[in-house]
């Protein structure tokens, strides 16, 4: 089961985790997701976790996740006039991640995975019947 931020905070207090570390952990958990991460993380730990989360959504694994989730949600792979497709998710989110990386290493890895996704999409549209 998922824990709430308050449950995590209580657990960290019970484990006698230093307040500064506990606050950092809570801040990271609260702000790591794509939708809640409007601003850049305030600390390097959060920036690294945020980059890792974004990298996980990119490249070969990210592509696999898109189609796994799309199949689960019964979304079409692609329809030119439909925005609720797996392919459209690349344009709504995944191809935007490269420019949202926080760290130098994150930017390098994101550029590689971004290129892979762009190559995949070129090949996809080459094969997809017009």
C-alpha positions, 0 to 999 in steps of 0.5 A: 500500500502507498503511504501518505506524506504524513505517514512517511514523515511519522515513520521517519520520526519514529526511525529518528531520522534527522529533521533536515533529512526527513524534510528533504525526503518529504520535499522530494516525494511531494515534488518528484512527479511530472505533474507536481514538479512545476519548479526545479527541485531545491536540492541536489538530492531532489534533482537527481531523483527527479532526473532518474524518474524522468529518464525512466520514462524515456528511451527503450524502457520508456517506449515499452512503458508507453505501449504497456500502459496504452494497452492496459487503458485500451488506447489506440496506438495511433490515429491521426485525429485522436489525441488519446493515443500512445503515440501522442503521449510522446509529443505531450510529455516524453519528448519534452523531458530532455529540456527539463533535466536538472543535472549534467549527467541527466542532460547527457543521458536524456539527449541519448534517450531523446534521440532514440525516441525520435528515431523510433517515431521516424521509423514508426511513421515510415511503417504506419499505413498512411 
